[in-house]
Amino acid sequence: MEIKNIDVKTILYTTDLSDTALHAFSYAASLATVYNARLIILHVIEDYPAIEPSLKNLLRQDQWKDIKEKYIRDTRETLSGKSRDNRIVREALTQFSENAKDGQYGEPAASDEVIVLFGSPVEKIIETAKEKNCGLIVMGAHGHGLLQNLLGTTTHKVLSESKIPVVAVPIDQ
């Protein structure tokens, strides 16, 4: 068997903004430096359309209609880039990226792009890695509870579905 030379040109770092994800950033930044690769930061804001039928049964019809209309309005604002939450997350991640570039978290590390998406984290991570032609995904791994074992974590699902290597960084204890 021949050992291939691995040349990673783009690294996708995914963050749920947790401490584990922040710890994983150190690995993503270091790998980007070693490979002289682009570093893309991705945060996915999860939506929950699968629980709609259960919620609908809990409310009166007029209440459900009001909530659904607000959801549609919020979704339109988000998709058109007018959502305040979207801007706040994007601005915070951009500032985080600038701080990392200046070496405020240790060694200087630069990211080339910050992306904030809405939807299923697993789907958006896989899609973004493919669209951006990433050679590696770096993400935090945490939790070992019964519920997480039954449902599967985002990290576990990405590890299962990804066609490219995934580095799952456990929390620094």
C-alpha positions as CSV (number, residue, x, y, z in Angstrom):
1,M,0.0,0.0,0.0
2,E,1.3,3.4,-1.0
3,I,1.1,6.3,1.5
4,K,-0.4,9.3,-0.4
5,N,0.6,12.9,0.1
6,I,-2.4,14.6,1.6
7,D,-2.9,18.2,0.4
8,V,-5.9,19.9,2.0
9,K,-6.7,23.2,0.4
10,T,-9.9,24.2,2.3
11,I,-11.0,23.3,5.8
12,L,-14.5,23.7,7.1
13,Y,-14.8,24.5,10.8
14,T,-18.3,24.1,12.2
15,T,-19.4,25.7,15.4
16,D,-22.5,25.5,17.6
17,L,-20.9,28.3,19.6
18,S,-20.2,26.0,22.6
19,D,-17.0,25.7,24.6
20,T,-16.3,22.4,22.8
21,A,-16.6,24.1,19.4
22,L,-14.3,26.9,20.6
23,H,-11.7,24.3,21.6
24,A,-12.1,22.7,18.2
25,F,-11.2,26.0,16.5
26,S,-7.6,25.6,17.8
27,Y,-7.3,22.4,15.8
28,A,-9.0,23.9,12.7
29,A,-6.7,26.9,12.8
30,S,-3.6,24.8,13.4
31,L,-4.4,22.5,10.5
32,A,-5.1,25.4,8.2
33,T,-1.7,26.8,9.1
34,V,0.1,23.4,8.5
35,Y,-1.7,22.8,5.2
36,N,-1.7,26.5,4.2
37,A,-5.4,26.0,3.6
38,R,-8.4,28.3,3.5
39,L,-10.4,28.2,6.7
40,I,-14.2,28.5,6.5
41,I,-16.3,29.0,9.6
42,L,-19.9,27.6,9.5
43,H,-22.7,28.1,12.0
44,V,-26.1,26.5,11.3
45,I,-29.2,27.7,13.1
46,E,-31.4,24.7,13.4
47,D,-35.1,24.9,12.6
48,Y,-37.6,22.3,13.9
49,P,-40.4,21.7,11.3
50,A,-40.7,18.1,12.2
51,I,-42.4,18.9,15.5
52,E,-45.1,21.0,13.8
53,P,-47.9,18.4,14.0
54,S,-47.4,17.9,17.7
55,L,-47.4,21.6,18.5
56,K,-50.4,22.3,16.3
57,N,-52.5,19.9,18.5
58,L,-51.6,21.8,21.7
59,L,-53.1,25.2,20.5
60,R,-56.3,26.7,19.3
61,Q,-56.5,27.1,15.6
62,D,-56.2,31.0,15.7
63,Q,-53.1,30.7,18.0
64,W,-51.5,28.2,15.6
65,K,-52.3,30.5,12.7
66,D,-50.7,33.5,14.4
67,I,-47.5,31.5,15.3
68,K,-47.3,30.1,11.8
69,E,-47.6,33.5,10.2
70,K,-44.9,34.9,12.4
71,Y,-42.7,31.9,11.5
72,I,-43.3,32.6,7.8
73,R,-42.5,36.3,8.3
74,D,-39.3,35.5,10.3
75,T,-38.2,33.0,7.7
76,R,-38.7,35.5,4.9
77,E,-36.6,38.1,6.8
78,T,-33.9,35.5,7.4
79,L,-33.8,34.5,3.8
80,S,-33.6,38.1,2.7
81,G,-30.8,38.8,5.2
82,K,-33.0,41.2,7.3
83,S,-33.1,39.0,10.4
84,R,-31.4,40.6,13.3
85,D,-30.4,37.3,14.8
86,N,-28.6,36.3,11.6
87,R,-26.7,39.5,11.6
88,I,-25.7,39.2,15.3
89,V,-24.4,35.7,14.8
90,R,-22.6,36.6,11.6
91,E,-21.0,39.7,13.2
92,A,-20.0,37.8,16.3
93,L,-18.3,35.1,14.3
94,T,-16.6,37.6,12.0
95,Q,-15.3,39.4,15.1
96,F,-14.2,36.1,16.5
97,S,-12.4,35.4,13.3
98,E,-10.7,38.9,13.5
99,N,-9.7,38.2,17.1
100,A,-8.2,34.9,16.1
101,K,-6.3,36.6,13.2
102,D,-4.8,39.0,15.7
103,G,-3.7,36.1,18.0
104,Q,-6.1,36.8,20.9
105,Y,-6.7,33.1,21.4
106,G,-3.1,32.0,21.2
107,E,-1.3,31.7,17.8
108,P,-2.6,34.0,15.1
109,A,-5.1,32.2,12.8
110,A,-7.0,33.5,9.9
111,S,-10.4,32.4,8.5
112,D,-11.3,33.3,5.0
113,E,-15.1,33.1,5.2
114,V,-17.9,33.1,7.8
115,I,-21.1,31.4,6.8
116,V,-24.4,31.4,8.8
117,L,-27.1,29.1,7.5
118,F,-30.5,27.9,8.6
119,G,-31.7,24.3,8.5
120,S,-30.5,20.9,9.5
121,P,-27.0,21.2,10.8
122,V,-25.9,17.8,9.4
123,E,-27.3,18.5,5.9
124,K,-25.9,22.1,5.8
125,I,-22.4,20.9,7.0
126,I,-22.3,18.2,4.3
127,E,-23.7,20.5,1.6
128,T,-21.3,23.3,2.5
129,A,-18.3,21.0,2.6
130,K,-19.2,19.8,-0.9
131,E,-20.0,23.3,-2.3
132,K,-16.8,24.8,-1.0
133,N,-14.7,21.8,-2.1
134,C,-13.4,21.2,1.4
135,G,-10.8,18.6,2.1
136,L,-11.5,18.3,5.8
137,I,-14.2,19.1,8.4
138,V,-13.3,20.1,11.9
139,M,-15.9,20.1,14.7
140,G,-16.3,19.7,18.4
141,A,-17.6,16.5,19.9
142,H,-19.4,16.4,23.2
143,G,-21.9,14.6,25.3
144,H,-22.5,11.0,26.0
145,G,-25.9,10.9,27.5
146,L,-28.6,8.3,26.9
147,L,-30.7,10.6,24.8
148,Q,-27.7,11.6,22.6
149,N,-26.8,7.9,22.1
150,L,-30.4,7.1,21.0
151,L,-30.8,10.1,18.7
152,G,-27.2,10.5,17.6
153,T,-25.2,13.7,17.8
154,T,-24.6,16.1,15.0
155,T,-20.9,15.1,15.0
156,H,-21.7,11.4,14.9
157,K,-24.1,11.9,12.0
158,V,-21.6,14.0,10.1
159,L,-18.9,11.4,10.7
160,S,-21.3,8.8,9.3
161,E,-22.5,10.7,6.2
162,S,-19.4,12.7,5.2
163,K,-17.4,11.6,2.1
164,I,-14.4,13.6,3.4
165,P,-12.4,13.2,6.6
166,V,-13.9,14.7,9.7
167,V,-11.8,15.7,12.8
168,A,-14.0,15.4,15.9
169,V,-12.3,17.2,18.8
170,P,-13.5,16.2,22.3
171,I,-13.8,18.9,24.9
172,D,-10.5,19.7,26.7
173,Q,-11.0,18.4,30.3
